[in-house]
Amino acid sequence: LQHSVSRANCNKIIMLFTDGGEERAQEIFHKYNEDKKVRVFTFSVGQHNYDKGPIQWMACENKGYYYEIPSIGAIRINTQ
């Protein structure tokens, strides 16, 4: 998450769009975002049968929000 890019340096966010589950979220975020400097917004796209808990955890534990988007076509509507 460290790059030499000119920016305002106000806030850092990650927007994660996924159609699948995640099993290693806690391990990764404890290692790379322990101080919570990067906010994480997660978007579950489509209908699934996986456990949404880890995707929700990523957002909630990293000062973000979790959204469910019913289809790929609804992404634009839900992110504006």
N, C-alpha and C positions, 0 to 999 in steps of 0.2 A: 504493500500500500504506500510505498515511498517512491515518488517520481519527481523529476525536475521539470515540472510544468507550471507555467505562470497562471495563477488563479487568485481569487479573492481570499482563499483560505478561511472562509467563514464556517462552513459546515461540510462534512464529508458523509456521503451516503452510498449504500449499495442497494440497487433494486434488483431483486432476484425473481425471475419468472420461471416457474417450473411446472412440469406435468408429471413429476414423479416424487417419491419420498426421499428423505435424507436420513442417513444413519449416523454420521459423524459430526453433526453440527456443533455439539457442545465442545468436543475436543478441539475443533478448528477455531471456534470463536474464543475459547479460553486462551488459546495460544497466540492468536493474531489480533484480538480486539479486547484484551483483558481490561484495559482502561476505558472502554466504551466510547472512544473518540469517533468511531464511525457508526452512524445509524443504519439500520438494516430494515428495508421494507420488502416483504415477501408476498408474492402473488401466486396462488395455486390456480392453474389454468386447466379447465376441462373437468370432466367427471372422473373420479378415481375411487379405488378401493384401498388406498394406502393410508397409513397412520399420519394424520396431518399435524400431530403433536410436535415433532421436531421442527417443522416449517414455522409453526406458530411460535415456538420457543425462540427461534432465531430472531424473529422480529421483536417479540416482547422483551427479551433479555438484552437487546441491543438498541433500545430507545426508538423502535420503529413501530410499524403496524403490519398486520397480516390481512390479506384480502383474498376472497375466493372469487374467481372470474369463471363463469359457466362455460365459455367457449373462446377460442382464439379470436373470433370476430368481435367479441365484447371487450377486448383489451383497451381499445381507444376510448370507449365510453367510460370505463372504470378508472382510467388513469389521467383524465383531464380535470 
